[in-house]
Amino acid sequence: EIKIRITSKSKIPKSCSTFPLHMNTNPPLSLLPFIMALSLGVATYALADEKKIRGLLHNEDCTDFFAHRPLPAGGCAETLDRYLDVLADAHISALFCNVNARRTNYRSDAWSAFWDGYDPEGPDDQTYFAAIPVENRKRWRMLVHNMWQTHHEGVDYPAHVISGCRRRKISPWLSLRMNDVHFNDNLDHPFHDPLWRRPELFRKNHPGYFARALDYAHPEVRDHFRKLIVELLERYDPDGIELDFMREPYLFSAGEEKSGAATLTEWLGEIRGLVDAASERRGHPIKLSVRVPSQPEIAAGLGLDAPAWAERGLVDLVVACPRWTTLHFDIPLRRWRELLGDQVSLAGGLETRYQPGDGDFSRLVTPEHAAGAAMAVWSSGADALYLFNYFQNSHPKWAPDVYRQTLRAFGSPEEVSQLPRLHAVTRRGVTLPGESYRPPLPARGARAAFDLPLGPRPPANWTGEVILATGGDSKPRVSVNGVHAEWKSGQDGLQNYSLPLHSVSGDGGDRIEIVAAEGEEAFRVTRVEVRFAPPVTETSFQEARRNR
């Protein structure tokens, strides 16, 4: 009897993990190619599994370190080290250090730096600040002065971050924002490199916030970013390069996305070649990641064809995530895995804002919101969890100990499952040009249903509740996966329902149904949330009150 056992953690069905070949003698030669091919396939799966990027990935934008307080004279390096200590204490697996928006936060030879044109000895009304409203000049001055000071104290920001990460056992990556549009309504603002002041390079046929994003159909635009990537790979030694297409995902003129996709894929092939050459020079793998919209169809519709990139071996990591407006609790990561295959690492991303619909309600996330979104990512089979805008400098306004403890738990699904968590219906933040998108909330009518993955079923001694914002005393009837949720209380337009835990599917196929109350023709709901919490002790009760 010959047994072949699959020992990797690959996604081969468990039913196939061991099987016998019964033979009375040595296997016939005709079967040897089959056995060798099967063994090779197992080895390939195991190798792919070992190469996966896992754990908690953290994006640090190009301004946060510099933006909140003046750096002490002569103390830039030490302050940056303390900043990295916090991330290490939060058990970050990989740091994605963003080095640019429309300028760089280090002394680049390829692009202009944030502080180019700034006179550190000059007044607040110097030419550099002329386009900035007077009330905002001091804050902007502190930002660019800190960058200038860091450079003039001999601290190469990306190099210091990379070496500091490696000393702290954090994998260092460099992240590039591929089409940032901050301050695009004010082209005289010093935020902009001269390239962003040339209307002939702007996208066409798409008015609004993204109208002045650059159009990658122009070779000059692609060359501009290529130069920066070349510089980063020649000057620094990261573990990976990230192309952040979520700042912003609108890379082509409206209606030109299909032809743009082919252009972008070809260009990405060139970038892959640069990365591979750098890997050869450095003597270790340097990986390539892309950050794209959470829905595959939306990403593809904007020319971001990540499955094609994966099939051609152009990328090592795909981060599917929402854009700034709100986090998502239902990123279709299983669908992404089907499209990408097993050779590429897959991460789900979290944002720091929560906005259910098009209404006025919007806020920074609580730890419970983030834990719910994190659980949704992990329970959907992602290899990694990716945090965007989760800064230690009071954004999303968590106390320092809460920040560290929450991020520590985010590194594994087992630890996240022990946190109180909240799942919610939210809107989509990225739409296609010309798309008529209607968010699921607010919902009006006699009946509504929402598909909302709730993660694994909590332990029996936990509590579950459904929370509806009705704006009044209306008490619609609620069920989850066909199981009735009993109304228990209402206050300030919020209605709370007890949720039997056995109603949770545990496989992500959860549906919340709402029916108008008896005697009412219709309801109006602006928020739909499901909360799970462990048994309340006095300590946990006080912590919950502080964090909600």
N, C-alpha and C positions, 0 to 999 in steps of 0.2 A: 504494500500500500504506500503510495506516494502522496504526501500532503503538502500543499502550498499554502502558507499562512500569510495573510496581509497584515502587517503590523503598523503601517503608517496611519495617520489620522486623516487620510484622504476621504473623499466623499464616495467611496465604493460601497455599495449596499452591504450591510452586515451579513445578509444571507449568503454572500459570496466570499466572506472573509476566510473560510477554510473549506476545502472540499477534497475528497479522496479520489485517487485513480487506482482501482483494484487490479492488480496484475499478479500472475503467478510467477512471472519471470521478469527480467529487466525490461524496461519499456521498449517497444519496437522503434526502430530508427524513424519510422514515419511520424511518430509522435514527438520526437525531439524538437523539431522546429516549433511546434505548438507550445511545448513547455518553455522553450527559450523565449519565444515571443511574449508569452504570458508573464514570465519573470521580468522581462524588459519593461513590460507595461506597468507592472507593480513597482519596479524601481523608478520609473518615470513619475508615477503618482507620488511616491515617497519623496523624490527629489523636489517636485513642485511644492509639496507640503513644507519641506524644510526651508525653502526659499521665501515662504510667505512673510509678509510684513505684518506684525501682530502687535497687540497692546493698545496703549493710549497715545494717540498722536495729537500734538498741540501746535497750533499755528500762532506765531507771535508776529503781529503786524509791524510795519516799518517805523511806527511812531510811538507806540505805547511806552516803551522804556524811557523815551525822551520827553514825554508830554506833560508830566504831572507835577514835577518840582525841579528847581534848579539843582544841577549836579554839583557836588562840592569840588572846589578847585583842587586839582591834583588827585581827585578820588574817583574818576570815571571808571577805571578798571575795577576797583574794589566794589563800587556800587553795582556794576554789571555782574560781578561774581555773586553778590548777595541776591540779585534778581534770579540768577540761574539756580542758586541754592533752594529757593522757594519751589521752583519747578521740579528739581530733583526730589525734594521732600514730598511733593505731590505724586511722585512715582510716574512721571512722564516717561514713556518709552522712546519717543522720538520728538524732537523739536524742529518744526518747520519755520525757519527764521526768514521772514519776509524782508527783502532789502530794497524794495522800490515801490513807488506808486507811479507818478509821472516824472519823478526824479529819484535819486538813490540816497540812502542814509549813510553811505560811506563814500570815500573819495574815489570815484570812478573815473576811468579814462575814456569809457565808452559813452556814458551819459553825464548830464550835469547833475550835481549834488543839490540837495535841498538848500544848502546855505550859499550856493553860488550867487553873487550879487549882494550879499549881506555884509554890512560893515559892523563888526562887533563893538566898535568904539563910537558908532554913529547914534543919532537920536532915533526916537520912535517914529518920527515923520520922514525918515530917509526914504529915498526912491524905492527901495526894496519893498517897503510896506505900503506904498501909495494906494494900491488897489484893495487893501484890507480895511474893512470898517474900523474906525478908531477904537471902538470898544473891544475889538478882538485882537488888537496888535500886541498887547503884552503877552498874551498866551501864545500867540504864534512866534513871538520873539524868543520866548523861553524854549520852545520846541527846537527851532533852528539853531539857537545859541548852544543848546546842549549837544546837538549833533556836531556843530563846529568845534566845540570844546573837546569832545571825545576824540575827534580826529587830531586836533592840535596837541593833545596830550599823548599822542603816539599810539592811540588805541585803534586798531583796525577792527571795526565792529564785527563784521562777519567772521574774521579769523579768530577773534577772541571768543565769540560764541561757539564756534566749532571746537576749539581746543578745550573750552570750559565744559562743553557737553561731554566730550570723550572722557575727561577726568571724572565726570559724574555718572558715567555709564549710560548716558543718553545718546541716542543716535542722532547726529546733526545733519539736517537737510537745509538747503537754501530754497526759498520760495519766491517766485516772481509773479506779481500781479500783471496779467497779460493785457488789460485794457481798462485801467482804473479811470473813473469819471468824476471823482470828487471835484467840487468847485467848477464844474464845467459850464456854469452859467456866468462865470467871471473869468474870461480868458486872460486878463491882465494879472491875475493872482499869481504870486511867486511859486505856487504849487506846481505850475505847469512848465515842462520842458518846451522849448520852442516848437518841437514837432506837433504838439497839441494845439498850436495856434494857427494851423494851416487848414482852412476849410476844405480845400480840395482833397484832403485825406480823410475827411469825416465820412461816416456812414450816411447814406441817402434814404429818403422815403420813410423815415421813422422819427417823427417829432417827439419831443418830451425829454425826459431825463437822460436817455441814452443816445440822443441825436448826435452828440459830439464825441462819441466813441470813435476810435480809429477803425478804418476799414482794411481788414487784412487782405483784401484783393489787391492792394497796392504793394508791390515788391518793397518799396521804401519802408513801409510799416513793418513787414516781416524782417527785413534786414536790421531795422532798429533794435528789435528784440533779440535777434540772433547775435548781434554784437555784444549785448549785455550777457547773454548766456556763455558766449565764448570767453569773455573776461572772467566770469565767475569760475568756469571750469579750469582756466589757466592759472588763476591767482589763488584759488582756495581748494580745499580737499574735503568736500562733504561726502556723506554716505548716499545722498540723492539730491536731485533737482526736481522741484515741483513747478509745474506750469498751472497757475491758478486762473482758470477760465471763468471763475465765478466773480471775478472783479475785472471785467464784467463778461457775461456770456454772449453779448451782442457784438459779433466780430465782422459782420458783413451787412451791406445794404439790404434793406427789406426786399425780399423776393429773389435774392442772389445767394441764399444759404446753401442750396443744393450744389451749385458749381463751386461755392466757397468751401464746402466740405472736402472736395477733391484737392483743392489747393492747400488746405490746411493739413490734410493727411500727408501730402507730398512733402510739405515743409517740416512736418513732425518727423518724417523719415530722416531729413537732414539733421535735425536736432538729436535724434537717436544715435546717429553716426558720431556726432560730437561727444556725446556722453560716453559711448563705447570707447572712443579714442582716449578720453580722459581716464576711463577705468584702466585701460592698458598702461598708460603712463604712471598712474598712481599705484598700480599693483594690487588693487582691490576693486570689488564691484561698486559702481556708482549707478544708482537706480533712477528711473524717471517716473514721475507721478503726474496725474492730471486731476484737477478738481472740476466737476461738471454738475449740471442741474440734476435734481433728485429723480426725475422721471426720464427713462431712456428715450421716450418718444420726443420729449421736449428738447433734450440735448441734441438728438439727431436732427430735429427740425431747425436748430440753430447752426448746424454745420459741425457739431461736436460729436463725431462718429466714434465713440470710445470702443464699441465692439470691433469695428474694423481695425482700430489701432491695436487692440489686443490680439486679434487674429494675425496681424502682421508682425507681432513681436515688438511693437514700438514703445509700449508702456509696461511698467511693472506693477503699478498701483493705480487704481481708479477710486476716487473719493466722490461718492454720490451724495449731494447735500442740497439743502435749501439755500435761498439767498436771504439777506439781511432781515427782511420783514418779519419772519417767524420761523421757529423750528418746526420740523415735521415729525409726527409720530407714526407715519405709515410709508416711509421710503421703501419702494418695491425692490428690496435687495435680493430676494429670491429670483425675481425676473432679471435683475442685473447679472446674477450669477449664471443663469441660463445663457444669456447673451455673451458673456465674457469668457466662459469656460473656467477651468481650474488652474490655468497657468498664470493668471494675474491675481494679485492681491486685491481685495475689495474692502473698502471702508465706508461706513455711513457717517455723515457729518451732522454736528449739532450747531445751531446758531444760539444767540443769547437773547432773542426777543420772542415774545409769545403774542400772536394776534390771530384770534379765531376766524374773523371774517373781515368784511369791508367796513365795519362799524368803527366807532371811536375807541373801543377798548384795545389797548396795547400796553405791554409792560415788559420789563426785563424778567427773565425767567427766575423762578425759585429753584432751589435744589430739587424739589419734588418734580417740577416740570422736566428738568434736565435728566433726572433719574428715569422718568418714564420714557423719554426719547432714547436714552442710552439703552434701556432694557429692550426697546423695540428694535434697535440696531443689532444688539447681541443675539437676540432670539430669532433674528432673521438669517443668521448664518454668516454674518460679516467676519472678516479676519481681524478687523481693527475698528476702533472708535476714534473719530476725528473731532477735535474741538476747535471752533473758530470764534474769535473775539472773547474767549474766556480768559480775561486778563486778571492779574493779581492786584492791579491798581483800581480797586472799587468798581469793577465791571465784570460780572453783573451784580455788583453791590452785595456781595456775600462777605461776612466776617472772615478774617484771615484763616482762623482755625476751621471754619466751615468749608472754605475754599479748598484747603489742603485735604481735609478728610473726604470731601465729596469726590474730588479728582482721584484720590487714592482708590476709592471703591470703583471708579469707572473703568479701571484697567482690566476687569474680568467680569463675565456675566454672573458668576457665583456671588461676588461681593455686591454688585448692583442689585441683585435679587433680594438682598437683605435690607435695602433702603426703602422707606416710604416713597411711593411714586405716584405720579399723576399722568394719565394719558388724555389727550384732547384732540378734538377735530380742529384743524387749522386750514388756512387758505394756502393756495400756491402762489409763490412770490415771483416766478418766472413764467412769462407767457410768450407765445410766438407773435411776431409782428402781424397785426391784423386779426389775431384770434379774439373771438368773443367769449371770454372766460367768465363764468359765474361761480363764485366760491360757494361751498356747501352751506355756509352760514352768512347772514341770518336765514333761518328756515321758517317758512310760513305755510300753514295748511292744516288739514285734518290728520295727516299721516306723513311721517318722514323716516328714512332709514339711513344709517351711517355705518360704513365699514371701518372699523378702528381696531387694529391689532392690539391686544392687551397683554401680550407676553405670556410667560408661564403662569400657571395657576398658583396663587399664593398659598402659604400654609393655612391649615384649617383654623388656627387661632388668630389669623389676621382679620381685619375688617375691610369690606369693600363698599363703595358708595358711588352712585351716579349723581352728578351735579349738573343741573340745567339753569341757565340764566333766562328767565322768562320776562323779566322786567316788571313783574306784578305778582298777583296772587294766583294766577293760573297754575294748575297742577296737572299737566298732561300725564298720561299713563306711559310707563317705561318698561321695556323688557330687553334683556341681553341674551342673544342666542335662543330666543323663545322663552326664557325664564323671567317671570314677573319680578320687577324690583319695586318693593313697597315704599310708598312715600313716607318720610319720617319727620321732616321739618322744612320750614321755609323762612327766609329772612332777607330783607333788602333785595328782593327780586330774584334770589337764588333758591331753587328747590332741591332738596337732598333726598335721595332714595337709597334704601338699604339694598345692597347687591349680594345675592347668594354666591359664594365663591365657586360653587360647583357649576355655575353658568359659564365660567371662563373656559374657552376651548383648550387653551394651552398650546395651540398650534398656529396662532395668529389669525385664524379665520373667525373673527368676532364681528358681530353685527348688533348695533343698538337701534331699537325701533321705538318711535315716539308716536303716540296716538292722542288725539284731542281728548280732554277729560269729558266725562259723561255730562251732557247738557251744554257743552261748548262746541261750536262749529269748527273752530280753528285755534291754533296756538301760534305764538311767535317765539322762537328760541334763538338766542345769540351766542350761547356757549354750551358746549357739550363736553363734559369731562368725566373721567372715571378715576377714582382714587383708591389705592390700596395702602394700608398702614398696618404695622405690627402692633401687638398689644401695647397699650400706653402705660408707661411708668411715669412717675413724677418728673424724672430727668428728661425722658423723651418728650413729655408734654411741654415742658418749658422750651426745649430745643425747637419743637415744631412751631410754637408760638413765635419764636424769634425768627425763624427762617421763612415762614409763609408770607 
